[in-house]
Amino acid sequence: MTESTPLAELPVVIIGAGPVGLAAATHVVARDMEPLIFEAGSRPAAAVSQWGHIGLFSPWKYNIDQAARALLDPTGWVEPNGDYLPTGAELVAEYLAPLAATPQLSNTIRTQTRVIAVSRVGKDRTRTPGRGDTPFLVRTQNVQGEIEDHRARAVIDTSGTWESPNPLGQAGLPAIGEPAAREAGLVTSPLPDVLGRDRAQFAGRHALVVGAGHSAANTLLALGELREAEPSTRISWAIRGTDPASVYGGGDQDGLPARGALGTRLRNLVEAGAIEVHTSTTITELRIAAQTNSDFSTTSATDIPSALTITGTTSAGAASLDADLVVPTTGFRPDLSFLREIRLDLDSIVEAPTGLGPLIDPEHHSCGTVAPHGARLLSHPEKDFYIAGMKSYGRAPTFLMATGYEQVRSIVAAIAGDQAAADKVELVLPETGVCSADIGSSCDVPSAASVADDDGGCCGPAPVGEAEPAAEGSGCCGSTPQPVTLGIPTGLEHGRGAHQDAR
Ligand SMILES: Cc1cc2nc3c(=O)[nH]c(=O)nc-3n(C[C@H](O)[C@H](O)[C@H](O)COP(=O)(O)OP(=O)(O)OC[C@H]3O[C@@H](n4cnc5c(N)ncnc54)[C@H](O)[C@@H]3O)c2cc1C
C-alpha cells in the first residue's frame, strides 16, 4: 500500500475485534474488500473475555452473525445449540475465537494495537473541499509504544464501551479522589470474577457495590456465595434510590423463572443480613488509606483499618463508610476522544447517532426493543465513517449483538456502494422484538402472547431509519408492565422517567 494507492483499494479499518467488529470484517470480506482490524487487547474479543464468567441472556441463535456462519461452516466448526445460553467465555471459545482464526480474518487482525486517533489525510475537521474522497488516516499505538499511521477507505468504530465505565460520583463526574482510587486498583472492573480469577481480591475483605442494575445483582450474588465459604467477607451495597425492591423483580410471580429466582436470591441475602444496603446514597468522595472504619454514619467507628473511606450524601446528611474495594456497576459511556477530528452527528443526550438516540434514551425506554437499523440511521456528516455495535448506543445500556450484526451488514453494503442492500433492513431479530432476563420488567416489549404469535404484536418493532420509526413504548403497549423476554434492560419499567426515585 503506497501513498498513491487509489481510495477504493485501501482497507476498511475496523476499530475493535469484539463480536460486532469481527462480524463487520466478515461482511467486508464477503464484499471482496479488505478489512484491517485493530484490537487493543492481547487477543480478539478482549472485552467479552473480561466478563467471560457472566452468563448471557440471549441464546446462541441470536449471537451468531450470518456472514460469520458462512465463513465458519467450511472449517468444520460445530455450531452450538441455538437455544443454549452461553457464558461470555463460551461465546469467545466456541464462536469468536474460531471466527478470528479463519484464514480470511486471521491475517487482518492486529492485536495489542490501540487506535488513538482518526482523521482524514492532510485535513483536520475544518477542511471541507474534497474531504469525502480523501483517505482516512488512522493512528495506532502498540504495546511497545510504537505509533503508526494507516490509510483507509472507510472506518467502522466498533470499540465498544467496556473500557469507559461511568464514574462513581454524582452528576456524571468522578467523585473527588476517584481517579486516584482507580489508579490504586481500589475501584475494580465493573464485573469482577468474584468466584474465580479475582477471588483473592475479595475473600475476607469488605466490598462496596455501587449501582442498581443487572451487573450489581450478579456481583452481589457472587459475593454472597463467596461469603458462605469465607464468612469474614463483608458486602455493602449503595444505591441512589430509596428501596432496592425494584432490583428484585417479581419473585415467584415473575414471568421468567430464572429472572425471578435471581431477584429472590438477592432479596434473601439482603433480608438475611448478608448484604448491608445503603439507600439514597450518592458517592461524593473516595479517600485512600483510611485510619478508622465507619458505617455510612458518623457514630459507629471501629479501629480496623480499611483501604478506602467512601463519603456520600444520604437522606440523613453526609456520611462515610470504610471498605477495601469498590465495585462500580454504574454503566458505561462511549470514548469519543480519539474521534476529535471526525465530523460526528450525535444525540446530545445519549451520545448515539442523532436518529437513534431518542429511540434508546434510558429516560424513556427500559429495554432493547429498538428495531434493526442500518447505515442511514448510523451515518455521520463524515462520509464512510460509522460507529456500530455497543458504542453506537452511546450511554444507553440496552444494546444487543444481533442488532449490531444487522448494523454492520448494512454499513458494509453502503461502503461497497450497494445502497439498495444497505437500505433493505433484514430482520435478524424476531419481529416481535427482543428483550429478556433482566431483573426488572418492561412494557416496552411485547407480551409473551405476542412473542408466541410471531406477528410482531402491537409492540413489535419495525425497521427504523430506513423505514418508519419504531413506536417503542407507545400505542397498544398500554401501561401494564409485561415480562421481558430478551435484551439488556435498564432495570426500570418504562425507563428512568417513570421512576424518579430509582438508581
Ligand atoms: C456483562 C454483559 C453481558 C452482556 N450480555 C449480552 C447478551 O446476553 N446478549 C447480547 O446480545 N448482548 C449482550 N451484551 C451487550 C453487547 O452485545 C456486548 O457487550 C458485546 O460484546 C458488544 O460487542 P461490540 O463488538 O460492540 O463491543 P465489545 O465486545 O466491547 O468489543 C470492543 C472491542 O474493541 C476493543 N477496543 C476498545 N477500544 C479500542 C481502541 N481504541 N482501539 C482498538 N481496539 C479497541 C476492545 O478491546 C474490545 O475487544 C452484554 C454486555 C455485557 C457487558
The ligand as an SDF file (V2000), in Angstrom:
LIG
                    3D

 53 58  0  0  0  0  0  0  0  0999 V2000
  -21.9080   -8.3860   31.0630 C   0  0  0  0  0  0  0  0  0  0  0  0
  -22.5170   -8.1950   29.7250 C   0  0  0  0  0  0  0  0  0  0  0  0
  -23.4170   -9.1220   29.2630 C   0  0  0  0  0  0  0  0  0  0  0  0
  -23.9930   -8.9610   28.0050 C   0  0  0  0  0  0  0  0  0  0  0  0
  -24.8730   -9.9090   27.5780 N   0  0  0  0  0  0  0  0  0  0  0  0
  -25.3930   -9.7970   26.3350 C   0  0  0  0  0  0  0  0  0  0  0  0
  -26.2730  -10.8030   25.8380 C   0  0  0  0  0  0  0  0  0  0  0  0
  -26.6230  -11.7610   26.5070 O   0  0  0  0  0  0  0  0  0  0  0  0
  -26.7510  -10.6710   24.5730 N   0  0  0  0  0  0  0  0  0  0  0  0
  -26.4290   -9.6100   23.7870 C   0  0  0  0  0  0  0  0  0  0  0  0
  -26.8790   -9.5540   22.6440 O   0  0  0  0  0  0  0  0  0  0  0  0
  -25.6340   -8.6350   24.2460 N   0  0  0  0  0  0  0  0  0  0  0  0
  -25.0960   -8.6930   25.4890 C   0  0  0  0  0  0  0  0  0  0  0  0
  -24.2750   -7.7160   25.9600 N   0  0  0  0  0  0  0  0  0  0  0  0
  -24.1540   -6.4480   25.1940 C   0  0  0  0  0  0  0  0  0  0  0  0
  -23.2630   -6.4720   23.9660 C   0  0  0  0  0  0  0  0  0  0  0  0
  -23.8680   -7.2340   22.9690 O   0  0  0  0  0  0  0  0  0  0  0  0
  -21.9000   -6.9530   24.2410 C   0  0  0  0  0  0  0  0  0  0  0  0
  -21.3090   -6.0410   25.1150 O   0  0  0  0  0  0  0  0  0  0  0  0
  -20.9970   -7.0890   23.0100 C   0  0  0  0  0  0  0  0  0  0  0  0
  -19.7710   -7.5340   23.4870 O   0  0  0  0  0  0  0  0  0  0  0  0
  -20.8200   -5.7920   22.2180 C   0  0  0  0  0  0  0  0  0  0  0  0
  -19.9580   -6.0610   21.1360 O   0  0  0  0  0  0  0  0  0  0  0  0
  -19.0510   -4.9540   20.4770 P   0  0  0  0  0  0  0  0  0  0  0  0
  -18.2570   -5.6620   19.4330 O   0  0  0  0  0  0  0  0  0  0  0  0
  -19.8780   -3.8060   20.0720 O   0  0  0  0  0  0  0  0  0  0  0  0
  -18.0950   -4.3920   21.6330 O   0  0  0  0  0  0  0  0  0  0  0  0
  -17.0480   -5.1470   22.5840 P   0  0  0  0  0  0  0  0  0  0  0  0
  -17.3830   -6.5610   22.7850 O   0  0  0  0  0  0  0  0  0  0  0  0
  -16.9050   -4.2800   23.7730 O   0  0  0  0  0  0  0  0  0  0  0  0
  -15.7000   -5.1190   21.7330 O   0  0  0  0  0  0  0  0  0  0  0  0
  -14.9570   -3.9370   21.5420 C   0  0  0  0  0  0  0  0  0  0  0  0
  -13.5020   -4.3060   21.3080 C   0  0  0  0  0  0  0  0  0  0  0  0
  -12.7900   -3.1170   20.9660 O   0  0  0  0  0  0  0  0  0  0  0  0
  -11.5340   -3.1130   21.6340 C   0  0  0  0  0  0  0  0  0  0  0  0
  -11.1420   -1.7060   21.7580 N   0  0  0  0  0  0  0  0  0  0  0  0
  -11.6320   -0.7600   22.5910 C   0  0  0  0  0  0  0  0  0  0  0  0
  -11.0620    0.4450   22.3290 N   0  0  0  0  0  0  0  0  0  0  0  0
  -10.1980    0.2460   21.3040 C   0  0  0  0  0  0  0  0  0  0  0  0
   -9.3270    1.1040   20.5640 C   0  0  0  0  0  0  0  0  0  0  0  0
   -9.2440    2.4270   20.8120 N   0  0  0  0  0  0  0  0  0  0  0  0
   -8.5290    0.5680   19.5980 N   0  0  0  0  0  0  0  0  0  0  0  0
   -8.6200   -0.7700   19.3070 C   0  0  0  0  0  0  0  0  0  0  0  0
   -9.4280   -1.6320   19.9650 N   0  0  0  0  0  0  0  0  0  0  0  0
  -10.2260   -1.1210   20.9370 C   0  0  0  0  0  0  0  0  0  0  0  0
  -11.8140   -3.8170   22.9520 C   0  0  0  0  0  0  0  0  0  0  0  0
  -10.6410   -4.3710   23.4920 O   0  0  0  0  0  0  0  0  0  0  0  0
  -12.8320   -4.8750   22.5440 C   0  0  0  0  0  0  0  0  0  0  0  0
  -12.2320   -6.1080   22.2230 O   0  0  0  0  0  0  0  0  0  0  0  0
  -23.6650   -7.8430   27.2050 C   0  0  0  0  0  0  0  0  0  0  0  0
  -22.7520   -6.9050   27.6860 C   0  0  0  0  0  0  0  0  0  0  0  0
  -22.1790   -7.0750   28.9260 C   0  0  0  0  0  0  0  0  0  0  0  0
  -21.1740   -6.0580   29.4150 C   0  0  0  0  0  0  0  0  0  0  0  0
  1  2  1  0
  2  3  1  0
  2 52  2  0
  3  4  2  0
  4  5  1  0
  4 50  1  0
  5  6  2  0
  6  7  1  0
  6 13  1  0
  7  8  2  0
  7  9  1  0
  9 10  1  0
 10 11  2  0
 10 12  1  0
 12 13  2  0
 13 14  1  0
 14 15  1  0
 14 50  1  0
 15 16  1  0
 16 17  1  0
 16 18  1  0
 18 19  1  0
 18 20  1  0
 20 21  1  0
 20 22  1  0
 22 23  1  0
 23 24  1  0
 24 25  2  0
 24 26  1  0
 24 27  1  0
 27 28  1  0
 28 29  2  0
 28 30  1  0
 28 31  1  0
 31 32  1  0
 32 33  1  0
 33 34  1  0
 33 48  1  0
 34 35  1  0
 35 36  1  0
 35 46  1  0
 36 37  1  0
 36 45  1  0
 37 38  2  0
 38 39  1  0
 39 40  1  0
 39 45  2  0
 40 41  1  0
 40 42  2  0
 42 43  1  0
 43 44  2  0
 44 45  1  0
 46 47  1  0
 46 48  1  0
 48 49  1  0
 50 51  2  0
 51 52  1  0
 52 53  1  0
M  END
$$$$
